Amino acid sequence: MYGFQPSESFGPDVAGRYDDSPRGDEGAAADLLAQLAGDGAALEFAIGTGRMALPLAHRGVRVEGIELSRSMVDVLRSKPGGAALNVTVGDMTSVHTGKRYEVVYLVFNTIFNLLTQDDQVRCFENAAGHLTDTGVFLVEAAVPSAWLPTHSYASPERVDLDAVTLDVCTYDPATQILDENHVHISKDEGIRFGPISCRLTWPSELDLMARLAGLRLADRWGGWHRQPYTGKGMHVSTYRRA
Ligand SMILES: C[S@@+](CC[C@H](N)C(=O)[O-])C[C@H]1O[C@@H](n2cnc3c(N)ncnc32)[C@H](O)[C@@H]1O
């Protein structure tokens, strides 16, 4: 997507609307993350507005975060309990908090927001560098086939009487980049674009990235309730020191 700037995908407009439609997996995810953390602390890569971190903190886990977008962090800080979370503004491929955690986690397909294989590997290496000896790195992402019925498509995301939202995508198999634009067309608001690019990675490629970072796949589930992984939809994968 010519001219696309990843940092602009989560600017003030998007941050302000980010929590309007919760994804609905927050409780189940926080339960699993709290089990994995035990008495230890957790670090969320790309903590965003705290959608996942705040319910986890409510379960008694000390949660910290790394986040690129100051706008997302501003929204987090405005929420009850948000100001108490320690957040480092920076890039999850390189920033180090100077501490080690029992759980480092990266959810909601956000590994895909890193647009090169090198950056995705650096993210695994940075996660490994934040883990205690017994720590676990959890990644939750879509299985690419779930997103790619064809290479290019436009599908309705929401249809109302006087507004529609379309998901318009092209996919390049050579670079594994999915260019996507959420186009909101409304009688009252006109047209609003929400562009984002993703580099789609299969779980098997993530496993190799983990090995480059000195980690090994520990568990792979099909969801937050530890249901069996079927190769469809999404996966929740955990990695530990090899
Ligand atoms: C889909 S949101 C997920 C936010 C949160 N983890 C959640 O589950 O709601 C993606 C987030 O990743 C952040 N992000 C993208 N690239 C990043 C990077 N290289 N380092 C840190 N954060 C990044 C964006 O700013 C955005 O807040």
The ligand as an ORCA input file, in Angstrom:
! r2SCAN-3c Opt
* xyz 0 1
  C      -4.558     -4.817     17.197
  S      -3.842     -3.711     18.343
  C      -3.712     -4.782     19.758
  C      -3.660     -4.021     21.052
  C      -3.836     -4.919     22.292
  N      -2.751     -5.879     22.394
  C      -5.168     -5.652     22.260
  O      -5.177     -6.865     22.280
  O      -6.192     -4.965     22.195
  C      -2.191     -3.601     17.774
  C      -1.305     -2.710     18.629
  O       0.035     -2.960     18.263
  C       0.759     -1.757     18.372
  N       2.015     -1.927     17.637
  C       2.154     -2.119     16.301
  N       3.453     -2.274     15.994
  C       4.148     -2.190     17.161
  C       5.527     -2.264     17.496
  N       6.454     -2.476     16.551
  N       5.890     -2.133     18.791
  C       4.955     -1.919     19.762
  N       3.624     -1.827     19.494
  C       3.219     -1.962     18.213
  C      -0.210     -0.747     17.791
  O       0.145      0.573     18.107
  C      -1.505     -1.230     18.443
  O      -1.698     -0.621     19.687
*
